[in-house]
Amino acid sequence: MRKKLCSLPAIATLLLGAMLSTGCAGPGGKTTEEKVASAIEMRDHAVATVCEEKEGLKEKLEKSAGYVVFSNFSLHPGLFSFARGWGVLTNNATKKLTHQKWTRLTIGPGIAVKGLYVVVLFDDAEAVERFESGPWVAGGQIEAGFVFGDFGGSWEKAWAFRKGVHTYYTTHTGVALELELFGIGKISNNKSLNRATSP
């Protein structure tokens, strides 16, 4: 007798639980020092993961004025997509680290429940400083894929509506079939972690 296939809500619930358990809500650890270490570990792992999939990205990152890396959770139930995450901005010139949070709303058709890494490169110091201040950002993306652990794969393309800013990302867990035409997000700084890393 053929077994019944799992329903989409059941799959979504399992994926959501898996992603939240792996730290999509924020850096792991109890103390500030542990959270800072967790954020840096996430940054390095995310960069390695995205650079492995995007040819030539490592060289672009090293030559950039700076870059920010986010670990995000995204839910796309139909017409609107909601995402939130946390990450680390690295100023390549000064080596300054800025811990940040990201909340985002996107308009466009699709369905998705996913955890993803986002890497954003900046061409000049002005763009880095603007991001350090916690700006509003706009962009979009298109993706199709299914990823769970080492199983599956995805194809994705992202863009930012600002010159000198380049966005790359990869889904590390989840299901996605979506076209996000326009998204608006707010970057905010994590004051407690930034106080811990300031000289």
N, C-alpha and C positions, 0 to 999 in steps of 0.2 A: 504494500500500500504506500502510495507516494505521500511524503510528509508535506504539510502545508508550509508555504513560504511565509517568512516573517513579514508582518505589515510594516509599512513605511513609518508610522508613529513609533513602533517598537524599535526599529533600527535607529531612528532619530534619538530616542531616549537612551539607548545603549551608547551611541556616539557621544551624546552630550555628557553622559556620566564619565566616559573615558577621557574626554578632553578636559573637563573640570578637575578630574583627579590628577591630571598631569601638570596642573599649574597654570591654566589659561587665565585664572582670575588675578594672578599676581605672582611676584617672586616667592619662592619657597623659603622656609626658615622662620624661626620665632624671633630672633634678635635682628636689629638693624644690620649688623655686620653679616649675618647669615643671608639676609635678603639681598644685600649688595652683591655678595659672592654669587648667589643664585642668578641674579640679573646678568652679571658678567658671563657666567657659564652659559646662560641661554643665548646671549649675544654671539659668543664664539661658535656655539653649536649651530645656530641659525645661519650665520654667515657661511660656515662650511657646507651646510645643506643646500643653500640657495646657489652658492658659487659652483657646486658640483653639477647643478642642473643648467646653469646659465653660462655658456661659454664666454670667456673673456671678462666676466664680471669681477673676478679677483683683482685683475690689473686695473680696472676702472675704479674699484674701491680704493686701492692703494694710492692712486693719482688724484682722487677727489679731495675737495676741501674738508669734507667730513661726511659722515653717514649716520643714519639712525636705524636701529633694528627693533622690530616689535614682534611680540608673540600675541596673536589675536584670536578671539573666538567670534565666529560670524554665524548668524541665523537669518536665512532668507526664505520666508514662508509663501512668497507669491510675487507681490509687486514691490515691497519694501524690504531692504536688507538692513539688519542691525548688527553692529560690531563693536567690540571693546577689547582693549588690550593694554599692554605695558611694555616698556622697552628702554633702551639706552642709546643716547645720542653721543657720538664720539667726534670731537673736533680734532682733525688730523694735524692741524697746525700747532695748537696749544696742548693737545692730549687731554683736554678737559672732558669729563664725562657728565652728562646730564640725564638723570632718571626721569622718565616721562610716562604718562598715561594717554590713551587714545580712545575717544568715543566717536562713532561714525554712523550716519544714516545715509542710505543709498536708494535711489529710485531706478527700477528696471525689472523686467520679468525674470523669474527663475525660482529655483528651489535649492536650498543648501543648508547643511549643518556641518560646520567644519572648523578645524583649528589650523591656523596658517602662520607662517613666518613672513614678515614684510621687511625688505631692505630698501631704504631710500638714500640715494646719493645726491650730493650737492656740489655744483660746479665751482662756487666761489664762497668766500668768507661771509659775504652779506647774507647769502641764503642760509648758511649755518647759524648765524646770529639770529636771524628771523625765526628759525625753528626753535632755538634755545629759549626764546621768549614765550613760547606756547601759543602758536598762531592757530587760526582757522585754516583748514586745507581742503582743497577740492580735487576730485579725480574720478576715475571710473575703472572698470575691469570686466573681462569676459573669461569664463572658465567652464570646462567640462571635465569631470573626473570622479573617481572613487578611490580613496586611499584609506587603508587601515593597517597600521604597522608597516611591515615590508610588502604587503599585498596591494596591488593596484597601481594606479598612476593617474596623472592629470595633465591637462594642457591649459595654460593660463596666460593672459596678457593684461598688464595694468598700465595706467597712464595718469599723469598729474597735469592739471591745468595751470601750470606755471613754468616759465623758462628756467633752465638751470637746475631742475629737479627731476630725477629719474627714479621710477619705482619698479621694483622687482619683488615677486613673491612666489611662494610655493605652499600648497596645502599638504600638511603632514598627516592629518587625520580627517576623514569625513567624506561626505557626498556633496557634489556641486554640479549643477547645470544652470548657469545663470549669465545674464547680460546686465551689468550694472552701468547704466548710461551716465548717471551723474550722482556723485556722492559728496557730502559735506561732513567734515569731521573737525573736532576740537582737540588740540593737543594741550595738555596741562602738565606742569612739572610736579614731581613727587618731592615735596619739600623735605620730608623727614629723611629720605635716602640721600637727597642732594646735600643736606647739612652734614651728613656723615662722611661724604666724599670730598667736601670742600676743604681747601688747604687752610 
